[in-house]
């Protein structure tokens, strides 16, 4: 058995690796007496380089997401403006009398 922490679930074949067993980026095993570099709470890395690479990948993904979000937001604003214009045209074309009041159902 390695120095990594095993958790016992009752059967040897049901081994679930502990989240601190290996680096989240490169998969290198994390030994018991070395530094573990953490990121965003519970993501372990074997080195500062692996951790920094993950940070840069996350920042690039967030930047792409923000750019795509802002472009889709502006296109949805345009479609809402077109929809409102067409809705007001429909309302003016169909000037129908509407009766309001209470309805009783027995």
N, CA, C and O atoms as CSV, one atom per row, in Angstrom:
chain,resi,resn,atom,element,x,y,z
A,1,UNK,N,N,0.850,-1.171,0.000
A,1,UNK,CA,C,0.000,0.000,0.000
A,1,UNK,C,C,0.895,1.233,0.000
A,1,UNK,O,O,1.890,1.254,0.724
A,2,UNK,N,N,0.578,2.265,-0.787
A,2,UNK,CA,C,1.404,3.468,-0.851
A,2,UNK,C,C,1.127,4.370,0.347
A,2,UNK,O,O,0.236,4.107,1.154
A,3,UNK,N,N,1.915,5.443,0.440
A,3,UNK,CA,C,1.724,6.359,1.558
A,3,UNK,C,C,0.511,7.256,1.349
A,3,UNK,O,O,0.114,7.985,2.258
A,4,UNK,N,N,-0.082,7.206,0.153
A,4,UNK,CA,C,-1.278,7.995,-0.108
A,4,UNK,C,C,-2.421,7.497,0.757
A,4,UNK,O,O,-2.489,6.317,1.102
A,5,UNK,N,N,-3.299,8.395,1.097
A,5,UNK,CA,C,-4.402,8.043,1.995
A,5,UNK,C,C,-5.459,7.238,1.240
A,5,UNK,O,O,-6.016,7.714,0.251
A,6,UNK,N,N,-5.730,6.038,1.697
A,6,UNK,CA,C,-6.821,5.228,1.177
A,6,UNK,C,C,-8.019,5.436,2.082
A,6,UNK,O,O,-7.870,5.608,3.291
A,7,UNK,N,N,-9.172,5.421,1.513
A,7,UNK,CA,C,-10.312,5.393,2.423
A,7,UNK,C,C,-11.004,4.064,2.237
A,7,UNK,O,O,-11.149,3.568,1.119
A,8,UNK,N,N,-11.419,3.509,3.322
A,8,UNK,CA,C,-11.947,2.158,3.335
A,8,UNK,C,C,-13.451,2.189,3.167
A,8,UNK,O,O,-14.169,2.783,3.971
A,9,UNK,N,N,-13.917,1.544,2.117
A,9,UNK,CA,C,-15.351,1.488,1.882
A,9,UNK,C,C,-15.888,0.079,2.099
A,9,UNK,O,O,-17.043,-0.206,1.783
A,10,UNK,N,N,-15.047,-0.800,2.639
A,10,UNK,CA,C,-15.503,-2.151,2.913
A,10,UNK,C,C,-14.922,-3.176,1.978
A,10,UNK,O,O,-14.835,-4.348,2.345
A,11,UNK,N,N,-14.515,-2.786,0.770
A,11,UNK,CA,C,-13.961,-3.717,-0.197
A,11,UNK,C,C,-12.722,-3.103,-0.831
A,11,UNK,O,O,-12.690,-1.901,-1.094
A,12,UNK,N,N,-11.711,-3.910,-1.076
A,12,UNK,CA,C,-10.483,-3.436,-1.702
A,12,UNK,C,C,-10.726,-2.990,-3.143
A,12,UNK,O,O,-10.099,-2.035,-3.602
A,13,UNK,N,N,-11.621,-3.660,-3.862
A,13,UNK,CA,C,-11.844,-3.317,-5.263
A,13,UNK,C,C,-12.662,-2.034,-5.429
A,13,UNK,O,O,-12.756,-1.517,-6.542
A,14,UNK,N,N,-13.252,-1.509,-4.357
A,14,UNK,CA,C,-14.006,-0.259,-4.414
A,14,UNK,C,C,-13.154,0.939,-4.022
A,14,UNK,O,O,-13.684,1.949,-3.560
A,15,UNK,N,N,-11.831,0.838,-4.202
A,15,UNK,CA,C,-10.932,1.911,-3.810
A,15,UNK,C,C,-11.295,3.207,-4.546
A,15,UNK,O,O,-11.387,3.229,-5.774
A,16,UNK,N,N,-11.496,4.259,-3.795
A,16,UNK,CA,C,-11.743,5.592,-4.337
A,16,UNK,C,C,-10.514,6.443,-4.040
A,16,UNK,O,O,-10.201,6.650,-2.868
A,17,UNK,N,N,-9.801,6.945,-5.053
A,17,UNK,CA,C,-8.604,7.731,-4.775
A,17,UNK,C,C,-8.953,9.021,-4.041
A,17,UNK,O,O,-9.982,9.645,-4.300
A,18,UNK,N,N,-8.097,9.393,-3.143
A,18,UNK,CA,C,-8.266,10.634,-2.399
A,18,UNK,C,C,-7.914,11.789,-3.332
A,18,UNK,O,O,-7.044,11.634,-4.188
A,19,UNK,N,N,-8.560,12.930,-3.190
A,19,UNK,CA,C,-8.322,14.025,-4.120
A,19,UNK,C,C,-6.911,14.592,-4.021
A,19,UNK,O,O,-6.479,15.312,-4.921
A,20,UNK,N,N,-6.184,14.286,-2.952
A,20,UNK,CA,C,-4.801,14.752,-2.828
A,20,UNK,C,C,-3.781,13.699,-3.266
A,20,UNK,O,O,-2.597,13.845,-2.964
A,21,UNK,N,N,-4.200,12.652,-3.963
A,21,UNK,CA,C,-3.289,11.610,-4.417
A,21,UNK,C,C,-2.422,12.045,-5.586
A,21,UNK,O,O,-1.265,11.635,-5.683
A,22,UNK,N,N,-2.970,12.882,-6.488
A,22,UNK,CA,C,-2.208,13.236,-7.688
A,22,UNK,C,C,-2.512,14.659,-8.135
A,22,UNK,O,O,-3.534,15.244,-7.776
A,23,UNK,N,N,-1.592,15.196,-8.928
A,23,UNK,CA,C,-1.725,16.549,-9.475
A,23,UNK,C,C,-2.938,16.593,-10.411
A,23,UNK,O,O,-3.142,15.680,-11.210
A,24,UNK,N,N,-3.719,17.632,-10.309
A,24,UNK,CA,C,-4.928,17.747,-11.133
A,24,UNK,C,C,-4.613,18.026,-12.598
A,24,UNK,O,O,-5.448,17.771,-13.466
A,25,UNK,N,N,-3.422,18.545,-12.887
A,25,UNK,CA,C,-3.086,18.876,-14.268
A,25,UNK,C,C,-2.296,17.759,-14.947
A,25,UNK,O,O,-2.709,17.251,-15.990
A,26,UNK,N,N,-1.172,17.381,-14.364
A,26,UNK,CA,C,-0.295,16.409,-15.033
A,26,UNK,C,C,-0.487,14.986,-14.531
A,26,UNK,O,O,-0.015,14.045,-15.170
A,27,UNK,N,N,-1.171,14.802,-13.394
A,27,UNK,CA,C,-1.436,13.469,-12.874
A,27,UNK,C,C,-0.293,12.867,-12.082
A,27,UNK,O,O,-0.390,11.723,-11.639
A,28,UNK,N,N,0.795,13.616,-11.893
A,28,UNK,CA,C,1.936,13.109,-11.120
A,28,UNK,C,C,1.497,12.824,-9.685
A,28,UNK,O,O,0.789,13.634,-9.087
A,29,UNK,N,N,1.902,11.696,-9.131
A,29,UNK,CA,C,1.528,11.386,-7.742
A,29,UNK,C,C,2.092,12.420,-6.771
A,29,UNK,O,O,3.229,12.867,-6.918
A,30,UNK,N,N,1.297,12.792,-5.788
A,30,UNK,CA,C,1.738,13.729,-4.758
A,30,UNK,C,C,2.209,12.908,-3.568
A,30,UNK,O,O,1.448,12.119,-3.007
A,31,UNK,N,N,3.459,13.096,-3.189
A,31,UNK,CA,C,3.982,12.307,-2.075
A,31,UNK,C,C,3.607,12.950,-0.745
A,31,UNK,O,O,3.222,14.117,-0.676
A,32,UNK,N,N,3.732,12.164,0.281
A,32,UNK,CA,C,3.261,12.550,1.603
A,32,UNK,C,C,4.048,13.705,2.221
A,32,UNK,O,O,3.475,14.503,2.963
A,33,UNK,N,N,5.341,13.812,1.933
A,33,UNK,CA,C,6.181,14.814,2.589
A,33,UNK,C,C,6.620,15.945,1.666
A,33,UNK,O,O,7.675,16.536,1.897
A,34,UNK,N,N,5.861,16.263,0.646
A,34,UNK,CA,C,6.213,17.374,-0.238
A,34,UNK,C,C,5.096,18.404,-0.231
A,34,UNK,O,O,3.984,18.148,0.229
A,35,UNK,N,N,5.430,19.578,-0.756
A,35,UNK,CA,C,4.439,20.653,-0.819
A,35,UNK,C,C,3.360,20.309,-1.839
A,35,UNK,O,O,3.626,19.699,-2.874
A,36,UNK,N,N,2.158,20.711,-1.523
A,36,UNK,CA,C,1.030,20.574,-2.438
A,36,UNK,C,C,0.510,21.979,-2.676
A,36,UNK,O,O,0.208,22.703,-1.727
A,37,UNK,N,N,0.405,22.364,-3.929
A,37,UNK,CA,C,-0.032,23.704,-4.296
A,37,UNK,C,C,-1.516,23.657,-4.639
A,37,UNK,O,O,-1.918,22.983,-5.587
A,38,UNK,N,N,-2.320,24.367,-3.875
A,38,UNK,CA,C,-3.778,24.316,-4.027
A,38,UNK,C,C,-4.272,25.503,-4.840
A,38,UNK,O,O,-3.643,26.560,-4.871
A,39,UNK,N,N,-5.408,25.307,-5.496
A,39,UNK,CA,C,-6.030,26.358,-6.300
A,39,UNK,C,C,-7.537,26.184,-6.228
A,39,UNK,O,O,-8.053,25.073,-6.344
A,40,UNK,N,N,-8.226,27.281,-6.038
A,40,UNK,CA,C,-9.694,27.309,-5.957
A,40,UNK,C,C,-10.248,26.287,-4.971
A,40,UNK,O,O,-11.148,25.510,-5.293
A,41,UNK,N,N,-9.705,26.305,-3.795
A,41,UNK,CA,C,-10.247,25.488,-2.725
A,41,UNK,C,C,-9.669,24.101,-2.623
A,41,UNK,O,O,-8.864,23.842,-1.729
A,42,UNK,N,N,-10.052,23.194,-3.510
A,42,UNK,CA,C,-9.652,21.795,-3.328
A,42,UNK,C,C,-9.046,21.168,-4.575
A,42,UNK,O,O,-9.238,19.979,-4.829
A,43,UNK,N,N,-8.314,21.964,-5.359
A,43,UNK,CA,C,-7.659,21.426,-6.543
A,43,UNK,C,C,-6.157,21.393,-6.299
A,43,UNK,O,O,-5.525,22.447,-6.234
A,44,UNK,N,N,-5.563,20.190,-6.161
A,44,UNK,CA,C,-4.138,20.082,-5.836
A,44,UNK,C,C,-3.243,20.049,-7.083
A,44,UNK,O,O,-3.628,19.536,-8.133
A,45,UNK,N,N,-2.042,20.610,-6.935
A,45,UNK,CA,C,-1.038,20.598,-7.996
A,45,UNK,C,C,0.310,20.233,-7.408
A,45,UNK,O,O,0.581,20.514,-6.241
A,46,UNK,N,N,1.159,19.608,-8.216
A,46,UNK,CA,C,2.464,19.158,-7.748
A,46,UNK,C,C,3.492,20.280,-7.718
A,46,UNK,O,O,4.483,20.183,-6.994
A,47,UNK,N,N,3.279,21.342,-8.489
A,47,UNK,CA,C,4.254,22.422,-8.560
A,47,UNK,C,C,3.559,23.750,-8.821
A,47,UNK,O,O,2.385,23.801,-9.189
A,48,UNK,N,N,4.315,24.820,-8.621
A,48,UNK,CA,C,3.779,26.147,-8.923
A,48,UNK,C,C,3.524,26.278,-10.422
A,48,UNK,O,O,2.592,26.969,-10.834
A,49,UNK,N,N,4.340,25.623,-11.235
A,49,UNK,CA,C,4.181,25.701,-12.688
A,49,UNK,C,C,2.857,25.082,-13.138
A,49,UNK,O,O,2.143,25.666,-13.954
A,50,UNK,N,N,2.530,23.908,-12.610
A,50,UNK,CA,C,1.248,23.270,-12.958
A,50,UNK,C,C,0.078,24.135,-12.499
A,50,UNK,O,O,-0.897,24.317,-13.228
A,51,UNK,N,N,0.184,24.658,-11.301
A,51,UNK,CA,C,-0.876,25.520,-10.764
A,51,UNK,C,C,-1.046,26.759,-11.635
A,51,UNK,O,O,-2.171,27.131,-11.969
A,52,UNK,N,N,0.072,27.406,-12.008
A,52,UNK,CA,C,0.008,28.614,-12.832
A,52,UNK,C,C,-0.577,28.318,-14.211
A,52,UNK,O,O,-1.339,29.124,-14.745
A,53,UNK,N,N,-0.231,27.179,-14.787
A,53,UNK,CA,C,-0.787,26.798,-16.085
A,53,UNK,C,C,-2.307,26.651,-16.004
A,53,UNK,O,O,-3.023,27.078,-16.910
A,54,UNK,N,N,-2.798,26.048,-14.921
A,54,UNK,CA,C,-4.248,25.908,-14.738
A,54,UNK,C,C,-4.908,27.271,-14.568
A,54,UNK,O,O,-5.984,27.508,-15.119
A,55,UNK,N,N,-4.283,28.165,-13.817
A,55,UNK,CA,C,-4.829,29.515,-13.627
A,55,UNK,C,C,-4.942,30.218,-14.966
A,55,UNK,O,O,-5.967,30.835,-15.257
A,56,UNK,N,N,-3.898,30.132,-15.788
A,56,UNK,CA,C,-3.917,30.787,-17.101
A,56,UNK,C,C,-4.979,30.184,-18.014
A,56,UNK,O,O,-5.635,30.911,-18.760
A,57,UNK,N,N,-5.158,28.860,-17.965
A,57,UNK,CA,C,-6.209,28.223,-18.772
A,57,UNK,C,C,-7.587,28.685,-18.316
A,57,UNK,O,O,-8.453,28.953,-19.148
A,58,UNK,N,N,-7.802,28.783,-17.002
A,58,UNK,CA,C,-9.094,29.241,-16.482
A,58,UNK,C,C,-9.370,30.681,-16.862
A,58,UNK,O,O,-10.498,31.022,-17.220
A,59,UNK,N,N,-8.345,31.543,-16.789
A,59,UNK,CA,C,-8.525,32.948,-17.155
A,59,UNK,C,C,-8.858,33.086,-18.634
A,59,UNK,O,O,-9.715,33.891,-18.998
A,60,UNK,N,N,-8.197,32.316,-19.491
A,60,UNK,CA,C,-8.490,32.354,-20.924
A,60,UNK,C,C,-9.917,31.890,-21.199
A,60,UNK,O,O,-10.612,32.472,-22.032
A,61,UNK,N,N,-10.362,30.831,-20.493
A,61,UNK,CA,C,-11.730,30.332,-20.668
A,61,UNK,C,C,-12.748,31.380,-20.214
A,61,UNK,O,O,-13.757,31.593,-20.886
A,62,UNK,N,N,-12.490,32.033,-19.081
A,62,UNK,CA,C,-13.405,33.063,-18.588
A,62,UNK,C,C,-13.467,34.246,-19.546
A,62,UNK,O,O,-14.531,34.831,-19.748
A,63,UNK,N,N,-12.321,34.599,-20.138
A,63,UNK,CA,C,-12.294,35.706,-21.087
A,63,UNK,C,C,-13.128,35.364,-22.331
A,63,UNK,O,O,-13.905,36.190,-22.811
A,64,UNK,N,N,-12.957,34.126,-22.850
A,64,UNK,CA,C,-13.765,33.697,-24.004
A,64,UNK,C,C,-15.243,33.695,-23.651
A,64,UNK,O,O,-16.076,34.105,-24.459
A,65,UNK,N,N,-15.575,33.232,-22.439
A,65,UNK,CA,C,-16.972,33.178,-22.021
A,65,UNK,C,C,-17.561,34.579,-21.945
A,65,UNK,O,O,-18.685,34.806,-22.392
A,66,UNK,N,N,-16.802,35.526,-21.378
A,66,UNK,CA,C,-17.298,36.900,-21.272
A,66,UNK,C,C,-17.488,37.521,-22.641
A,66,UNK,O,O,-18.469,38.231,-22.862
A,67,UNK,N,N,-16.555,37.265,-23.580
A,67,UNK,CA,C,-16.691,37.808,-24.927
A,67,UNK,C,C,-17.904,37.227,-25.638
A,67,UNK,O,O,-18.658,37.959,-26.280
A,68,UNK,N,N,-18.097,35.917,-25.527
A,68,UNK,CA,C,-19.254,35.298,-26.177
A,68,UNK,C,C,-20.542,35.733,-25.498
A,68,UNK,O,O,-21.568,35.893,-26.159
A,69,UNK,N,N,-20.501,35.925,-24.199
A,69,UNK,CA,C,-21.677,36.373,-23.465
A,69,UNK,C,C,-22.069,37.790,-23.872
A,69,UNK,O,O,-23.253,38.080,-24.047
A,70,UNK,N,N,-21.096,38.664,-24.020
A,70,UNK,CA,C,-21.405,40.049,-24.387
A,70,UNK,C,C,-21.904,40.136,-25.826
A,70,UNK,O,O,-22.786,40.945,-26.113
A,71,UNK,N,N,-21.363,39.322,-26.741
A,71,UNK,CA,C,-21.843,39.359,-28.123
A,71,UNK,C,C,-23.243,38.777,-28.223
A,71,UNK,O,O,-24.062,39.291,-28.985
A,72,UNK,N,N,-23.541,37.723,-27.480
A,72,UNK,CA,C,-24.891,37.161,-27.515
A,72,UNK,C,C,-25.874,38.095,-26.827
A,72,UNK,O,O,-27.047,38.139,-27.195
A,73,UNK,N,N,-25.411,38.838,-25.835
A,73,UNK,CA,C,-26.265,39.796,-25.143
A,73,UNK,C,C,-26.678,40.919,-26.081
A,73,UNK,O,O,-27.841,41.323,-26.090
A,74,UNK,N,N,-25.729,41.433,-26.878
A,74,UNK,CA,C,-26.066,42.510,-27.795
A,74,UNK,C,C,-26.973,42.021,-28.908
A,74,UNK,O,O,-27.839,42.770,-29.359
A,75,UNK,N,N,-26.800,40.767,-29.374
A,75,UNK,CA,C,-27.685,40.241,-30.409
A,75,UNK,C,C,-29.079,39.990,-29.847
A,75,UNK,O,O,-30.066,40.158,-30.563
A,76,UNK,N,N,-29.182,39.589,-28.573
A,76,UNK,CA,C,-30.502,39.383,-27.985
A,76,UNK,C,C,-31.209,40.717,-27.773
A,76,UNK,O,O,-32.435,40.782,-27.863
A,77,UNK,N,N,-30.456,41.789,-27.490
A,77,UNK,CA,C,-31.069,43.112,-27.371
A,77,UNK,C,C,-31.649,43.543,-28.707
A,77,UNK,O,O,-32.735,44.120,-28.758
A,78,UNK,N,N,-30.920,43.262,-29.802
A,78,UNK,CA,C,-31.429,43.610,-31.130
A,78,UNK,C,C,-32.696,42.827,-31.436
A,78,UNK,O,O,-33.663,43.395,-31.943
A,79,UNK,N,N,-32.706,41.533,-31.135
A,79,UNK,CA,C,-33.886,40.721,-31.436
A,79,UNK,C,C,-35.073,41.144,-30.572
A,79,UNK,O,O,-36.213,41.097,-31.035
A,80,UNK,N,N,-34.825,41.561,-29.311
A,80,UNK,CA,C,-35.904,42.060,-28.458
A,80,UNK,C,C,-36.490,43.339,-29.026
A,80,UNK,O,O,-37.706,43.529,-28.990
A,81,UNK,N,N,-35.645,44.224,-29.552
A,81,UNK,CA,C,-36.130,45.474,-30.137
A,81,UNK,C,C,-36.991,45.188,-31.359
A,81,UNK,O,O,-38.031,45.820,-31.541
A,82,UNK,N,N,-36.573,44.246,-32.200
A,82,UNK,CA,C,-37.358,43.866,-33.379
A,82,UNK,C,C,-38.675,43.249,-32.941
A,82,UNK,O,O,-39.719,43.542,-33.523
A,83,UNK,N,N,-38.641,42.397,-31.923
A,83,UNK,CA,C,-39.841,41.736,-31.427
A,83,UNK,C,C,-40.831,42.761,-30.877
A,83,UNK,O,O,-42.031,42.644,-31.126
A,84,UNK,N,N,-40.356,43.759,-30.135
A,84,UNK,CA,C,-41.234,44.778,-29.580
A,84,UNK,C,C,-41.882,45.603,-30.680
A,84,UNK,O,O,-43.056,45.958,-30.581
A,85,UNK,N,N,-41.126,45.911,-31.726
A,85,UNK,CA,C,-41.670,46.665,-32.845
A,85,UNK,C,C,-42.760,45.866,-33.539
A,85,UNK,O,O,-43.817,46.413,-33.853
A,86,UNK,N,N,-42.525,44.586,-33.782
A,86,UNK,CA,C,-43.526,43.761,-34.446
A,86,UNK,C,C,-44.745,43.552,-33.546
A,86,UNK,O,O,-45.866,43.481,-34.051
A,87,UNK,N,N,-44.554,43.451,-32.210
A,87,UNK,CA,C,-45.684,43.303,-31.299
A,87,UNK,C,C,-46.557,44.552,-31.307
A,87,UNK,O,O,-47.783,44.441,-31.303
A,88,UNK,N,N,-45.958,45.730,-31.318
A,88,UNK,CA,C,-46.755,46.957,-31.326
A,88,UNK,C,C,-47.510,47.106,-32.637
A,88,UNK,O,O,-48.614,47.651,-32.657
A,89,UNK,N,N,-46.927,46.629,-33.732
A,89,UNK,CA,C,-47.613,46.660,-35.019
A,89,UNK,C,C,-48.819,45.737,-34.986
A,89,UNK,O,O,-49.883,46.101,-35.486
A,90,UNK,N,N,-48.675,44.550,-34.409
A,90,UNK,CA,C,-49.781,43.606,-34.311
A,90,UNK,C,C,-50.913,44.187,-33.471
A,90,UNK,O,O,-52.086,44.029,-33.809
A,91,UNK,N,N,-50.560,44.861,-32.373
A,91,UNK,CA,C,-51.585,45.427,-31.507
A,91,UNK,C,C,-52.366,46.518,-32.213
A,91,UNK,O,O,-53.584,46.603,-32.054
A,92,UNK,N,N,-51.691,47.355,-32.989
A,92,UNK,CA,C,-52.398,48.434,-33.670
A,92,UNK,C,C,-53.243,47.898,-34.821
A,92,UNK,O,O,-54.265,48.495,-35.158
A,93,UNK,N,N,-52.836,46.777,-35.437
A,93,UNK,CA,C,-53.598,46.177,-36.531
A,93,UNK,C,C,-54.855,45.488,-36.029
A,93,UNK,O,O,-55.835,45.396,-36.768
A,94,UNK,N,N,-54.857,45.013,-34.823
A,94,UNK,CA,C,-55.984,44.239,-34.320
A,94,UNK,C,C,-56.656,44.985,-33.175
A,94,UNK,O,O,-56.616,44.522,-32.035
A,95,UNK,N,N,-57.256,46.101,-33.447
A,95,UNK,CA,C,-57.965,46.876,-32.421
A,95,UNK,C,C,-59.310,46.210,-32.153
A,95,UNK,O,O,-60.323,46.548,-32.766
A,96,UNK,N,N,-59.299,45.292,-31.257
A,96,UNK,CA,C,-60.505,44.562,-30.905
A,96,UNK,C,C,-60.931,44.969,-29.517
A,96,UNK,O,O,-60.110,45.310,-28.666
A,97,UNK,N,N,-62.230,44.928,-29.306
A,97,UNK,CA,C,-62.765,45.255,-27.995
A,97,UNK,C,C,-62.539,44.081,-27.062
A,97,UNK,O,O,-62.749,42.929,-27.442
A,98,UNK,N,N,-62.116,44.367,-25.859
A,98,UNK,CA,C,-61.882,43.336,-24.870
A,98,UNK,C,C,-62.767,43.624,-23.670
A,98,UNK,O,O,-62.761,44.735,-23.139
A,99,UNK,N,N,-63.526,42.627,-23.245
A,99,UNK,CA,C,-64.368,42.789,-22.072
A,99,UNK,C,C,-63.671,42.215,-20.872
A,99,UNK,O,O,-63.109,41.122,-20.937
A,100,UNK,N,N,-63.700,42.935,-19.781
A,100,UNK,CA,C,-63.105,42.439,-18.565
A,100,UNK,C,C,-64.180,42.313,-17.516
A,100,UNK,O,O,-65.208,42.984,-17.607
A,101,UNK,N,N,-63.979,41.491,-16.543
A,101,UNK,CA,C,-64.969,41.319,-15.491
A,101,UNK,C,C,-64.700,40.016,-14.764
A,101,UNK,O,O,-63.759,39.288,-15.078
A,102,UNK,N,N,-65.538,39.744,-13.795
A,102,UNK,CA,C,-65.401,38.530,-12.997
A,102,UNK,C,C,-66.113,37.375,-13.678
A,102,UNK,O,O,-67.157,37.552,-14.306
A,103,UNK,N,N,-65.538,36.203,-13.545
A,103,UNK,CA,C,-66.127,35.008,-14.117
A,103,UNK,C,C,-66.438,34.056,-12.960
A,103,UNK,O,O,-65.580,33.789,-12.119
A,104,UNK,N,N,-67.644,33.558,-12.926
A,104,UNK,CA,C,-68.031,32.628,-11.869
A,104,UNK,C,C,-68.197,31.265,-12.503
A,104,UNK,O,O,-68.871,31.121,-13.523
A,105,UNK,N,N,-67.583,30.271,-11.898
A,105,UNK,CA,C,-67.682,28.903,-12.393
A,105,UNK,C,C,-68.320,28.070,-11.302
A,105,UNK,O,O,-67.889,28.100,-10.150
A,106,UNK,N,N,-69.358,27.320,-11.675
A,106,UNK,CA,C,-70.040,26.512,-10.687
A,106,UNK,C,C,-69.702,25.066,-10.818
A,106,UNK,O,O,-70.201,24.244,-10.049
